[in-house]
Amino acid sequence: MPLTIPELTAVRARHPEAVAEAATRRIRRPLLGGSGRLMIVAADHPARGALGAGGRPLALAHRADLLERLCIALSRPGVDGVLGTADILEDLLLLGVLDDKVVMGSMNRGGLQGASFELDDRFTGHRPEDLARLRFDAGKLLLRIDYDDPGSLTTLESTARAVDEMAANRLPVFIEPFVSRRVEGTVRNDLSAEAVTRSIAIASGLGGTSAYTWLKLPVTHDPDDMAEVLQTSTLPAVLLGGEVDDQEGAYERWREALRLPTVQGLVVGRSLLYPAEGEVESAVDTAVCLL
């Protein structure tokens, strides 16, 4: 029987084997369903210490509220699945809401937001063998490259090995690449066309095979540049939809980019789970309509 949110802690304390049992029972589906497009809700921010959303600095620290929002999002027509760390995905498994959904594990969360080591982004989340054991469907990793920070080299090498291991397990891996730099102690991602182009070229060449590699890409500052930027690789891509101030403007940028041939879908987190305007249901439904 699926659990309710108040029951999670008791079951975790008394029956930790329930997680593996729920993973074994889960009904799986192909990565791309009948529509041939992907709509994934992202919820892997807390493990990197990124807890702010919707103008609230600790919004994602309220786990029951986050789980309720995720359950609502996953129940909406057209939502294909979820991206999260082990703790969140296992809560959702126990709640029984991941049947016939794409389950994507977050692999590197060691680059804590605001830390001096933020760009030395260690693989502290799902390993490829974990994703295979739990019968999850894909993995996602973050690749931020700062030409002035030696920590980026460690992340590059670790990413290449993760690509190899995911391919050995025949599991898709979604690489989220950025050219980044530190400004007054804060890591900033460069969303210019040149920087996004460079990040795509670097990410596409990592590992001994690209057969299972996907790209998870931001929309450039000028959306008109995206057609040229996406000519950099033949790898399938999904768009990253980060937290936004102008929700209508973001929807329009996503709509235009989703028309490009290599773009297969959308991965959005806080802007749907904690929308600037309206409820989770309406924000998710609007995003689904863009596909």
C-alpha positions in Angstrom: 0.0 0.0 0.0 1.3 3.5 -0.8 2.1 5.6 2.2 0.9 9.1 3.2 3.5 11.8 3.9 3.1 11.6 7.7 3.9 7.9 7.6 7.2 8.2 5.8 9.5 8.6 8.8 8.0 5.7 10.7 8.4 3.3 7.7 12.0 4.6 7.0 12.9 3.9 10.7 11.3 0.5 11.0 11.3 -0.9 7.5 14.2 0.6 5.4 13.9 -2.4 3.0 10.5 -0.9 1.9 12.5 1.4 -0.5 14.0 -1.4 -2.4 10.7 -3.3 -2.4 8.9 -0.2 -3.8 11.5 0.2 -6.5 11.1 -3.4 -7.6 7.3 -3.0 -7.8 7.4 0.2 -9.8 5.9 0.1 -13.3 8.4 1.4 -15.7 8.0 3.1 -19.1 10.2 4.1 -22.1 12.2 7.3 -21.7 10.2 8.8 -24.6 6.5 8.0 -24.5 3.9 8.2 -27.2 4.3 12.0 -27.6 8.1 11.6 -28.3 8.6 14.6 -25.9 9.8 14.8 -22.3 8.3 16.9 -19.5 10.4 16.4 -16.3 9.9 18.2 -13.0 13.2 18.8 -11.2 13.6 18.7 -7.4 17.3 18.1 -6.8 18.1 21.6 -5.5 18.1 20.9 -1.7 21.1 18.6 -1.7 23.3 21.4 -3.1 22.1 23.7 -0.4 19.9 25.7 -2.8 16.7 26.1 -0.8 15.2 29.3 -2.0 12.2 29.5 -4.3 9.3 31.9 -4.9 11.0 34.7 -2.9 11.3 32.5 0.2 14.9 31.7 1.2 14.1 28.3 2.8 11.0 27.2 0.7 12.5 23.9 -0.2 13.5 23.1 3.4 9.9 22.2 4.2 9.9 18.6 2.9 6.3 17.8 3.3 5.3 20.9 1.4 7.8 20.0 -1.4 6.5 16.5 -1.6 2.9 17.7 -1.8 3.9 20.0 -4.7 5.7 17.2 -6.5 2.7 14.8 -6.1 0.5 17.5 -7.6 2.9 18.1 -10.5 3.3 14.4 -11.2 -0.5 13.9 -11.3 -0.9 16.4 -14.1 -1.5 15.1 -17.7 1.6 15.3 -19.8 4.2 15.2 -17.0 6.5 12.4 -17.8 8.6 12.2 -14.7 10.9 13.7 -12.0 14.5 14.5 -11.4 15.7 14.2 -7.8 18.3 13.0 -5.3 17.9 9.7 -3.5 16.0 11.0 -0.4 13.4 12.7 -2.5 12.9 10.0 -5.1 12.7 7.3 -2.4 10.0 9.4 -0.6 8.1 9.5 -3.9 8.6 5.7 -4.4 7.1 5.1 -0.9 4.2 7.4 -1.7 3.5 5.3 -4.8 3.5 8.2 -7.4 6.3 7.0 -9.7 4.5 4.3 -11.6 4.7 4.8 -15.4 7.0 7.8 -14.8 10.6 8.5 -15.9 12.7 8.6 -12.8 16.0 10.5 -13.2 18.6 10.4 -10.4 20.8 13.4 -9.6 24.5 12.3 -9.5 26.7 15.2 -8.4 25.6 17.5 -5.7 29.0 18.2 -4.1 29.3 21.8 -5.5 27.4 23.4 -2.7 25.9 26.8 -3.5 28.2 29.5 -2.2 31.0 27.2 -1.1 34.6 28.0 -1.9 34.7 24.5 -3.5 31.5 25.0 -5.5 33.2 24.3 -8.9 34.9 21.1 -7.6 31.6 19.4 -8.1 32.1 15.9 -6.6 29.7 13.0 -7.3 28.0 12.7 -4.0 24.6 11.5 -5.3 23.4 8.5 -7.3 26.1 6.3 -8.8 25.4 4.5 -12.1 25.1 1.2 -10.2 22.5 2.7 -7.8 20.4 3.9 -10.7 20.6 0.4 -12.2 19.8 -1.4 -8.9 16.8 0.8 -8.2 15.5 0.4 -11.8 15.6 4.1 -12.4 15.6 5.4 -15.9 18.3 8.0 -16.3 20.8 10.1 -14.5 21.6 13.8 -14.6 24.9 15.6 -13.8 25.9 19.2 -13.6 29.1 20.4 -15.4 30.3 23.9 -14.6 33.5 24.9 -16.2 35.6 27.9 -15.0 38.8 28.4 -17.0 40.3 30.0 -13.9 39.3 27.3 -11.3 41.4 24.1 -11.2 38.3 22.4 -9.5 36.6 22.3 -12.9 39.2 19.8 -14.2 38.2 17.4 -11.4 34.6 17.7 -12.4 35.4 17.2 -16.1 37.3 14.0 -15.4 34.6 12.7 -13.1 31.9 13.5 -15.6 33.7 11.6 -18.4 34.0 8.5 -16.2 30.3 8.8 -15.2 29.4 9.0 -18.9 31.3 5.7 -19.4 29.7 4.0 -16.5 26.2 5.1 -17.4 26.7 3.8 -21.0 28.0 0.5 -19.6 24.7 0.2 -17.8 22.8 1.3 -20.9 21.3 4.3 -19.0 20.8 7.7 -20.5 22.8 10.5 -18.8 21.7 14.1 -19.1 24.7 16.6 -18.9 23.9 20.1 -17.8 26.9 22.2 -18.9 27.8 25.8 -18.3 30.8 28.0 -18.8 31.0 29.7 -15.4 33.0 32.3 -13.5 33.2 33.5 -10.0 32.1 37.1 -9.4 32.6 38.6 -6.0 32.6 35.1 -4.5 29.4 34.0 -6.4 29.5 31.5 -9.3 27.7 33.0 -12.3 26.8 30.9 -15.4 27.5 32.6 -18.7 24.4 32.4 -20.9 25.8 34.2 -23.9 25.6 32.3 -27.2 29.4 31.8 -27.4 29.6 30.4 -23.9 26.6 28.0 -24.3 28.1 26.9 -27.7 31.4 26.2 -26.0 29.8 24.2 -23.2 27.9 22.0 -25.6 31.0 21.2 -27.6 32.9 20.3 -24.4 30.1 18.2 -22.9 29.4 16.3 -26.1 32.9 15.0 -26.3 33.2 13.5 -22.8 33.6 9.8 -22.2 34.4 6.9 -24.5 31.0 6.9 -26.1 28.2 9.4 -26.5 25.6 6.8 -27.3 23.7 7.4 -24.1 24.4 11.1 -23.6 21.8 13.8 -23.6 22.2 17.5 -23.0 20.2 19.7 -20.6 20.7 23.2 -21.8 19.7 26.7 -20.8 18.1 29.1 -23.2 20.6 31.8 -24.2 20.2 35.5 -23.2 19.0 36.1 -26.7 16.6 33.2 -27.7 17.1 34.0 -31.4 20.7 32.6 -31.0 19.4 29.1 -30.0 19.1 27.7 -33.5 22.7 28.4 -34.3 23.9 27.3 -30.8 22.2 23.9 -31.1 24.0 23.2 -34.4 27.0 22.4 -32.2 25.9 18.8 -31.6 23.6 16.1 -32.8 23.0 14.9 -29.3 19.4 15.1 -28.1 18.7 17.9 -25.8 16.1 19.1 -23.2 15.7 22.7 -22.1 16.6 23.7 -18.6 13.9 26.0 -17.1 15.4 27.6 -14.0 13.7 29.9 -11.5 12.3 33.0 -13.3 11.0 36.4 -12.4 9.0 36.9 -15.6 7.0 33.7 -16.0 5.2 34.7 -19.2 8.5 35.8 -20.8 10.1 32.5 -19.8 7.3 30.5 -21.3 7.7 32.4 -24.6 11.5 31.8 -24.7 10.9 28.1 -24.0 8.2 27.8 -26.6 10.5 29.2 -29.3 13.4 27.0 -28.4 11.2 23.8 -28.2 10.6 24.2 -31.9 14.2 23.4 -32.7 14.9 19.9 -34.1 17.3 18.6 -31.5 15.2 19.7 -28.5 13.2 16.8 -27.1 11.6 18.4 -24.1 11.7 20.4 -20.9 13.1 20.0 -17.4 11.8 22.6 -15.0 11.8 22.8 -11.2 11.3 25.7 -8.9 9.4 27.9 -11.4 6.7 25.3 -11.6 6.7 24.0 -8.1 6.8 27.5 -6.6 5.3 29.7 -9.4 5.5 33.4 -9.1 1.8 33.6 -10.0 -0.9 31.0 -9.7 -0.9 27.4 -8.4 1.3 24.4 -9.2 -1.4 22.9 -11.4 -1.8 25.9 -13.7 2.0 26.5 -14.0 2.6 22.8 -14.9 -0.3 22.7 -17.3 1.0 25.8 -19.1 4.5 24.3 -19.4 3.1 21.0 -20.8 1.2 23.0 -23.4 4.5 24.4 -24.7 5.5 20.9 -25.9 
